[in-house]
Amino acid sequence: MSADIRIYLTDRQGKHHELIAPTDMQMNLMEICKAYELPVEGTCGGMALCASCQCYVESAHELPERSEDEEAMLSEAFHVKDNSRLGCQILLTPELDGLEIILAPEEN
């Protein structure tokens, strides 16, 4: 049985979006953003090798620890904050229902 979750996203222009995301397809946050045609490049294809899917987690959801690869990429990225994560490293699970995120600015 499919369990969809809601993700509340604020894009780079400050516009709010409510995303409905399936949890039974092994998708990550970057992929659902791309499915909604939001401005998330995902240049590396979800391998934590770029930061084009960086976002700020605004809600108090419990997320898995950052991997070494994610930590390394964020250490080289622009606009990093304490709540920065790479969307490609956040697997969509039922526990993330109501997740609130803001897309990080582009790396100009």
C-alpha positions in Angstrom: 0.0 0.0 0.0 1.4 3.4 -1.0 1.8 6.0 1.6 2.1 9.5 0.3 3.6 12.3 2.4 3.4 16.1 2.2 6.5 18.2 1.9 6.3 22.0 2.3 9.0 23.7 0.2 9.9 27.3 -0.2 11.6 28.0 -3.5 14.4 30.6 -4.2 11.8 33.3 -4.9 10.0 32.8 -1.6 7.0 31.0 -3.2 5.5 28.1 -1.1 4.8 24.7 -2.6 3.1 21.7 -1.2 4.5 18.5 -2.7 2.8 15.1 -2.5 5.5 12.5 -2.5 5.3 8.7 -2.6 7.3 6.7 0.0 7.2 3.4 -1.8 9.4 4.3 -4.8 12.8 4.8 -3.1 12.8 8.5 -4.2 14.8 11.2 -2.6 14.0 14.8 -2.0 15.9 16.0 -5.1 14.0 13.6 -7.3 10.6 14.8 -6.1 11.6 18.4 -6.6 12.6 17.6 -10.2 9.3 15.8 -10.7 7.5 19.0 -9.7 9.8 20.9 -12.1 11.3 23.0 -9.3 14.7 24.6 -9.9 16.8 21.8 -8.5 19.5 20.7 -11.0 20.8 17.6 -9.4 23.8 17.9 -11.8 25.6 14.8 -10.3 22.5 12.6 -10.5 22.1 12.2 -6.8 25.7 11.0 -5.9 26.4 13.8 -3.4 29.1 15.2 -5.8 27.6 18.7 -6.3 25.5 20.9 -4.2 22.8 22.0 -6.7 20.1 20.3 -4.5 21.2 21.9 -1.2 18.3 22.9 1.0 17.7 24.1 4.5 15.6 21.8 6.8 13.3 24.1 8.7 11.1 21.5 10.6 12.2 19.4 13.5 12.1 16.1 11.7 14.7 13.5 12.7 16.9 12.9 9.7 19.7 10.3 9.3 23.2 11.7 10.0 25.1 13.2 7.1 27.3 10.7 5.3 31.0 11.5 4.8 30.3 12.3 1.2 27.5 14.7 2.1 29.7 16.4 4.7 32.6 16.7 2.2 30.3 18.3 -0.4 28.7 20.7 2.0 32.2 21.8 3.2 32.9 23.1 -0.3 29.4 24.5 -1.1 28.2 28.1 -0.9 25.5 29.4 1.5 25.9 26.5 3.9 24.0 26.7 7.3 23.8 24.4 10.2 20.5 23.0 8.8 21.9 22.5 5.3 21.4 19.1 3.6 21.7 17.7 0.1 18.2 16.8 -1.1 19.7 13.8 -3.0 20.7 12.3 0.4 17.2 12.5 2.0 15.2 9.4 1.2 11.5 9.9 1.3 10.0 7.9 4.2 6.7 8.0 6.0 8.4 9.7 9.0 9.1 12.8 6.9 5.5 13.7 6.4 5.2 17.4 6.9 8.9 18.1 6.2 9.6 21.8 5.7 12.5 22.9 3.5 13.8 26.0 1.8 15.9 25.7 -1.3 19.4 27.2 -0.8 20.4 30.0 -3.1 22.2 29.1 -6.3 26.0 29.2 -6.2 26.6 32.4 -8.1 
